Amino acid sequence: MTRPMPRPSGHTPEGEAGDFRDLVVDIVDKLRMPGRPLVVLSGPAGAELSRALSEMRSCAEEQGLTTVNLPFSENTPLFHLADRIPSFEDRRNTPTLLVVEEIQRVAAAAVGGLEGLVRQLAATGTRSLCTVALPLPSAVEPAMVAMLARLRRDGLAEHVRLRPLPPRRLDALVTGAIGAKPAPELAALLWRATRGWPATVTAALRIMREHDLVRFVDRHAFLGPVDGAPHLPDSDALVLPIRRMGRDVWAAAKAAAVFGPLGDAAPRLVGDALGVPESEARRLLAGLEAAGVLRFRRAQRTWSFRPPLLGFALRWVLGPYERHRMAQVAVSAVWAGEAPEPDARYLADLLMSAGRMAPADRAKDTLLAIAGRRSFIDTDRAVRWLRAAADLSSDTQERAQILLTQARLCLARGTPLLALESSQALLLSLAGQLTPGQLLEVYFVHLTALHEAGETAVLERIADEGWLPGPGGQPHRSGFRLLALVLLNRWRQARDLLAADDLDPAFTSLRALVRLWFGEPAEFENSAAALAAGAGDPRQRPQQACWYAGALLTLGELGRAEQLLAETGLAAEHLRLPGRVLVAAERGRFDEALELARKSIATGPPFGSDVGQAGMYQVAATILASRGKLARARELLAAGRAGRPALGHLLAVPEALIEVALGRTAQARAVLREALDQAEDDGLVVHTDVLWTALADLAVRTGCQEEVPQCLREVELVAKQMGTGRAELNRLALLALVDKDPKAAEAGIDLARRRGQPMELASLLERLVRYGVADPALLAEAYDLLGGLDALMSRAWLRNTMRCNGISIPGRQATVAENERLLAVLVAEGLGNKQIATALQASEKSVEGRLSRLFARTGYHCRVELATAMLSGQFTG
């Protein structure tokens, strides 16, 4: 058993895993201490030691030490090293740090001479830094450990061992490297692949960014949909050190990356793959173990790489034939009982790589079984497993069924190009193997995938000509022409088509939804009631219920949406991500809503067609703006518009809110007017009540109340047409304003309380008090509600209203802290003092004073430092 080196002194594991720069500075400080001429730095071979050594040199030179590198190898006589040491006269005016790398390569017989050299250096006052790559070679280990123990006993040496970051510190490292906070799934993946070694984390992030595996949303990083494994060149920096160990070792390492999970069988399989005896394979694997690259985990009886990322990278450099051949060898051994039954995911990946080099029928059945069990856990992999199973099937009807399942899964996972590929194959080659119902579903998938992939030219042809890339009667053509028009946001033409054609009953849900957006909710209400009563195809009911619930959530009808889900045996978790965002936001769970929105945008398609897509962007931007994150809210709105969502006019309300926050009321009015004009041109009624209400509120803020009566009339029309609670709430608020009617205000407050949406209630209470039609004491309730939502900006504005109405503000210390946090947020958003003063409704002089106090208290010297601390989470207020 390998013995550990003596325990490093002066560093607890916790301290060693702390800030890397602090560790470097501490080591350099030790080197400068009198009587401590040597620091031995140990750690894993390769990138980690190289990174640490580079930082040491840089820090030493910053502190006035000149570094001198002594070339060293196992063949270098020690007296040659002594001859290369600068003389005392050379170092009289310039302190010198001697650096000797990887002294574990010294021959066992020469360890005593190395110790003598260290003692000679100590006598001259020379400072030295030696690195030791772990694990120590067995031949030199006893002598090296004993030598270091003697030097430490005599006070001549310090031993510092590099350690990985703990999981809780990984986020800060990633944020510093890519300027975005990693989502939990990405952080967990990085931890599993790197075990927290900083240089390896950096390499992983490089590979992920080079292969577009990371997506950035609202300064957060997510693992996006994965179409397949990356392909790395064998010259990649991560694997190059192994390649330089020689051709045979390189081949063995690649084979070990494939066969490692098969444990005791791996050496024989490595030998089979390389065409060498098992004894030679064991020798090569032992060499990789000695180099600290590979290890045999006795408890699990498997071979694994240090770190795991290295094993992934070695599989990614395999050529096509190597991959197929090694997978075939592994599968044959497993199925022959010559290797242990592996993890299901590993076996499925092997079968996918082996292709037809493995028995096709058995491979196909195994892939289908594993994909069926794990489609909601390993969706990216399941998509590829299903495609591989389809390629292995010789039965055209079975192949069609598999491809349809895979296309559905691709669409749900946000990989529309893969969905398009499979649906196109079904339409062009396998349509005859599908039932009429399945053919309709394939067309729905195909058109939706066209939209989500941005393939608008084909959709335009379908919309203009009724052309379809496959079989189908005229009723189907009309229905899919309607779907194409809706996906393209050509609402007027969609309305004309509805008036001119009787659509196939298969399009009832689509027709009902389109008419709902036009302010004709009767068919939607009837369809939803029938669905709740159990009508329709039981296999389609969950999907239809989620679709209808998404529409209700877009209308702000949270209670009705939850009721419909409950009546159809579903929960909010069954909704697609945009719908779940709306549920969380309307229930006041703002942090959850933002997290889900970021995930949806990052992992979904670039041109989402979900019914709640625009509503998701609207509420996410509103939440960010209410928290003072104005630049981030604007970026999110820009991303939303780029995706051309249905009901894009919903995005005007948070955009106008941002303009108001920055004092640009004229621009806010123009944004709202443009959205209303667009909705009118499209014939859309949905959500226009919100736009008219925002316009009325802006008129009150700017003293143009003569516009409010028209806004009320428009909102009354929408409320009559749509019959939604939100439209009625807006009607009552404007009625109270225009008629100075406290009963309308009371009715609105009562309705808002029953609806149970905290932000909606807080906003209504503030508006009604500001309109002079409600008791100012209600502001305290609004203030508490906004506190629960962490709506810093909205709370700051409300404090001004409370002061104007003589309402006391609770918690002076908490208020000061909250103001400071909001100020830091606005600085991090890149706002100048004048903009911050406008946003806070304060003077520039006041902002300057508050910023000075903030910098003095926190120790940050400039805006950039503060913004960086905010992003990394080091400063939370």
Secondary structure, DSSP 8 states (H G I E B T S, - for coil): --------SS--HHHHTS-HHHHHHHHHHHHHSTT--EEEEEEETTHHHHHHHHHHHHHHHHTT-EEEE----TTS-HHHHHHHS--TTTTSSS-EEEEE--GGGS-GGGHHHHHHHHHHHHHHT-EEEEEEEES--TTTHHHHHHHHHHHHHTT-EEEEE-----HHHHHHHHHHHHSSEE-HHHHHHHHHHHTT-HHHHHHHHHHHHHTT-EEEETTEEEE----S-----TT-TTTHHHHTT-HHHHHHHHHHHHHGGGGGGHHHHHHHHHTS-HHHHHHHHHHHHHTTSEEEETTTTEEEESSHHHHHHHHHT--HHHHHHHHHHHHHHHHTTSS----HHHHHHHHHHHGGGS-HHHHHHHHHHHHHHHTTTSHHHHHHHHHHHHHH---HHHHHHHHHHHHHHHHHHT-HHHHHHHHHHHHHHSGGGS-HHHHHHHHHHHHHHHHHTT-HHHHHHHHHH---SS---HHHHHHHHHHHHHHTT-HHHHHHHHHH----GGGHHHHHHHHHHTT--HHHHHHHHHHHTT-S-TTTHHHHHHHHHHHHHHTT-HHHHHHHHHHTT--GGGS-HHHHHHHHHHTT-HHHHHHHHHHHHHHS-TT---TTHHHHHHHHHHHHHHTT-HHHHHHHHHHHHHT--TTGGGGHHHHHHHHHHTT-HHHHHHHHHHHHHHHHHHT--TTHHHHHHHHHHHHHHTT-GGGHHHHHHHHHHHHHHH--HHHHHHHHHHHHHHHT-HHHHHHHHHHHHHHT-HHHHHHHHHHHHHTT-S-TTHHHHHHHHHHHTT-HHHHHHHHHHHHHTT---S-HHHHHHHHHHHHHHHHHTT--HHHHHHHHTS-HHHHHHHHHHHHHHH---SHHHHHHHHHHTS---
